[in-house]
Amino acid sequence: MADRDVTNLLATDGTSPVEGFTKWMVAVMIVDRTGQLHLFVIVSGETVIPCTRVRSEAEPVRVRSPESAELDDKTIGIVGLGSSGSKVALSLARMGAKKFYLVDHDVLLPENLQRHVLDWQGVAQHKVDAIRLALDRVAPGSQVEVSRLHLTGQESSAAVSGVLNRLAACDVLIDATANPKVFNLLAALARTENRPMVWMEVFGGGIGGLVARSRPHLDPTPQDMRGAYLRYCADNPPPVLKTSNNYAAETEDGDVLVASDSDVAIIAHHAARFIPDCFAPSNGAKFPYSMYLIGLAKGWTFEAPFDTIPISMASYTVTGWDNAKDTGLGIDNAKFLLDLFERQDNAIDSTSGNSPATS
């Protein structure tokens, strides 16, 4: 014991070096009539703690998570670690992903706990930092890099360029913000860098949501897929609802509808299922469509809860991907992308009245 650090060891006679611990402990081993061993820990003669042997099956991850083979060496880039993005990150860790790059400038507040995967231990921390700790608890040894930059805020072009370069090095991009500006920036990055992209939206009021994936040269570009979605909304006009930024929607009669944690979780976990598909061979993809509307209540285009509607991309080509991508994004390129997504954002905003209420 002389060459060991004993500052954190508990003594059994009440002289523990751990500050504030003055009770004594004793362990009792009892052998019953069948020969089974039972261990009890007695603390200061007051509390008896029975101990139970727990045996792990030591089952390999791949047995329970067949997607781990596709995710094991992939770096997952996630922008937005709110209620949706946090659930996607933890789900992917349980599926076998070990490398993450997380981007979010926000801090976890008590009012976020209703739908966020984190708990009170993460309050007042940046969401990316708290999620990094959560990922390590789920999958010890995970490699997690974080950025606290506001990707579409008042940041310097040099800072944005650095984040874009790091995202460009990821194997897949995930937009979990439901923010048109972020979507257009990541969509432009995915197109120019030939990266698959997955995004999701939770419709206000808990009526349902959207999940989509765009794979280079196999699917239309994210912008074209967004156009297909807006066309569907134009052909099937959704109800006009007043929305806020907390997944709530108000009907014309004044009724307030709010998406619950389970509503958000359903959409987020469906999006997570899309990620391994991004790395599967074209003939081995599990999902025949690249965009789905998922109903959680009867209304709009959904005939019943859990009604799933695929959005066909048959009339769209897979051209538009950059076949001669650069090896890096400089400051000038970052400025170009920022200007590009601003113009595209203005174009989408002009038709936003034809899309369902989202947050």
N, C-alpha and C positions, 0 to 999 in steps of 0.2 A: 504493500500500500504506500510505501514511502515515496515512490516515484510517480504516484498518480495524483491527479487533482481531486482532492476530497472536499472541496468547498461546497459542492452541490449534493453531497451524500447526507442522508438522514441517519443520525445515530439512534440506537434503540433505547438509550437511557435518558433521553430528554436533553442531551447536551449537543444537539445538532448545530452545526455552524450556519445553517440556513436561518436567517434573521426572522424572528417571530414564531419559529416552530419550537415549542418547549415540551410537547407531549412525548411520551415514550411509546414504543411499538413492540409488539411481540407476535411472532408467527407460530401457529399451532397446526401440526399435521396430524390428521386422524385417519386411521385405517379401519374401514367398516368390516362387517362379517364376511362380505364377498371379496375382500381384498382390494377394494377401490380406495384410492387416496383422496382426501378432502383437505384443502388448505384454507385456513382462516387467519386474517390479520386483525389483531386486537389493538386498538389505540387507547392508551391511558386507562384501560379497564372499563371504558365507557361504550365504545363503538366497536362492533364486530363486523368485519367485512369478509363475506364469503368470496373465495376466488374460484373461478371456473376456467378450466382448460379450453382453449379455443384452437381448433386445428384448421389451418388454411388448406384449401384444395390445391393451391399453387397452380391453378389452371392458367395456361398461356393466354395472353390477351387475344390472340387471333382466334381462339376457339369460340369466344363469346362475341368477338367483334371482327367479322370477316372483312370489314372495310380497312382494317389496320394495315394490310399490305399496300393499299393505295396511298395511305396517309403517312406511313412511317417516316419517310425521308422528305416530305413536302413541307414547305414553309407557308403558313396560312396568314395572309394579310387581312386584318379586320379593321374597318373604319367605323367607329360608333360602338361603344361598349355600354349602351343603355340596356333597357329591359330585353330587347331582342338580341343584340350583339353579345351580351354576357351569357345568355343561354346557349347561343351558337358555339361560343368559345368552349364552355365547359362540356357541351355535348361532343364536340370534336375531340377533346382530350380523352373522353371516355371511349371514343371510337378508335383511338390509337394515334392521333396527331400529337407530335412532340415539339414542333417548332412553330412559333407564333410571332407576328409583328402586330402590335396593337396601337391604334391611333385614336385618341379621344382627349379633349382638353377639359372635360367636365369633372366636377367633384361630386361624390356620392353624398346625398342629403337624406335626412330621415324620411321625407315624403317620397323618395324613390324606392323605398323598401317594399312597397306594396306589390311591385311587379318585377323588381330586380332580383337577380340570382344571389346577390350578396346580402349580408345581414348587418347588424349593428357594429360588428367588428370593423367594417369597412367605411363607416360614416366619417366624413370629413377628409377622407383620402381621395386622391385622384382615382377615378374608376380603373384606369389601366394598371395602376400600382396594386390596387386591391385584387383585381382579377389575376394579376401575375401570381400573387400569393395563393389564390384559390386554385389556379391551374397546377401549382407545385404540390398542393395538398391532394389533388385528384391524380396527377401523374408526376410523381417525384422525378426530378432530373429533366423536366421540360426546359427547352431553351426559349425564353420569352424576352423579346425586346419591346420597348414601349416608346411612344412619343406623346407628349402632352400638348402638341401643337393644334391650334384651331385651323383645320385645313382650308376652310373657306372664310376665315376671319381676316382681321387686319394684321397679317403676318408678313415678314419680309420675303421677297422672292427667293433669296438664298435659303431661308429656312424651309420654305415650301419645296424648293428644288431638292433639298436633302431628303425630305420625307417621301417625295415622289420617286426618287432614285431607289430608296429602300423598298418601297412598295413594288416598284418595277422588278426587283429581284425576287419577289415572292412568287410562289408557284400558282396561287389563286388569289383573287381579290374579292373581298366580301364587303358590300355596302349594307350596313345595318342602321343607317341613319334616317331613311325615308325623306332625305333632304334632296330636292332636285339639283341644287348646286353641287353637292358632293357626288350625286349619281353621275352628272355630266362630266365632272373632272375624272372620276374613276373610269367611266366608260371611254373617255378619250385616251386615258393611260392604257387601258386594256387593249384598245384597238391598235395603238401605235407600238405597244410592246408585246403584242400577241400573247396576252394572258387571259385565261378563263376568268369570268366574273359571275358572281352570284349575288342577287339582291332580293329584298323582301319588303313588304309593306303590310302593316296591320291597319285595316280600315276602321275609322272612327266608329264608336258605338258597339264594337265587337261583332259586326255583321260578317266579318271574314277577313281575308287577306290575300296577298299575292306572293308567290315565290317564282323565281326565274333564274336561269343559268344561260350563259353565252360562252360557247367554246370556240376558239379560233378556227376558222375555216370549216367548222362543222355546223355552226349556227349563224344566223344573222348577227351583226354587231349589236352591242347593247342599245345603241341609239335606235337602230332599226326595230329591235324588239319592243322598245318603248313606244315607237310609232304604231306598231301592231296593237299594243294594248290600248293606246288612245283611240285608235280606230274602232276597236271593240266597244269602248265606252261611248263613242259617238253613235254607234249602231244600237247600243243598249243603254240609253241615258239613265244614270243612277239617280236616286232621289237627292234633292238639294238639301244638305245638312250643314248647319253651323258647326265648326269644329274648333277644338283647342289643341294644345300640345300635350295632352295627357290621355290620348286615345278616347276622348269623350266626343260625343256628337249630340246636337240638339235638334229634334224634329220640328216640323212646322207647328205642331201643337204645343211645343214647349217642353216635351219630355226629354230628359237627359239620359242618353245611353252611354255606358262606359265599357270599354274592353277590359276584361279581367286578366289576371295573371295567367290563367289557363288558356285564354284566347291567344295571348301573346306567345305563350309557350308552344302551342300547336303550330303556329306559323313559323316560329324560329326553328323548331325541330324538323319541320318539313324542309326548310332551307338547308339545314345541316345535312340532311340526307342527299342533297344535290351535290355536295362537295366531292365525295369519292367518284361520282359519275363523271366529274370533269377530267379525271385521269384514266378512265376506262377506255378501251378501244371503241371505235365508233360502232362496231357491231356487238359490243358487250354492255352498252349503256342500259341501266335498269328502267329509265324513264323515257318513253317514246316522245314525249313533248318537252319543250324547254321552258314553258311558262304555264302555270296553273293558277286559277282562282279557286280559293278554298273557302267554302261557305261554313259559317259557324252559327247562322241563324237564318230563318226564312226571310227573304227580302231581296230587293233589287233583282239580280239575275239568278239568285239561288232559290231553288224550289223547296229546299229543306235543309236543316243543319247537316253538315258534313257533305253537302253537295259539292263535287269537284268538277271544275270546268277547265279543260285544256284550251289554250289559245294557240291555234294553228299558225305556223310560220311558212306554210306551203307557198304563199305568194311572194315571199321575200327570198332574195339570193343571199349567199354567204360571202359575197364580195364585200370589199370595204376594209378588210383587215390589211395591215401594213406588212408587205412581204419583205421589206428592207429596213427593218427597225434599227435604230441607233443602239449603241452599247451603253449609252448613258444619257441622262437628262440634265443638261446644263441650265444655268439660270435663264438664258434666253428661251429655251424650250419650256421651262416652267411658266414664264410670262405668256408664251404662246398658248399653252393649255389653259391658263387662267382666263385669258381673253376669249378662248374658244368656248369654254363652258359657260361664260357669262352670256355670250350670244345665243347659245343653245338653250340656256335657262330662260331667257326672254321669250324664245320661241315656244317652249313648253308651257310657260306661264300663260301665254295667250290662249292656250287650249285647256287650261287646268279646270275650267268650269265643267268639262265633259268627263272628268274622272271622279271616282267616289271619294268620299271624305276619308282622309288618311291623316296619320300623325307619325 
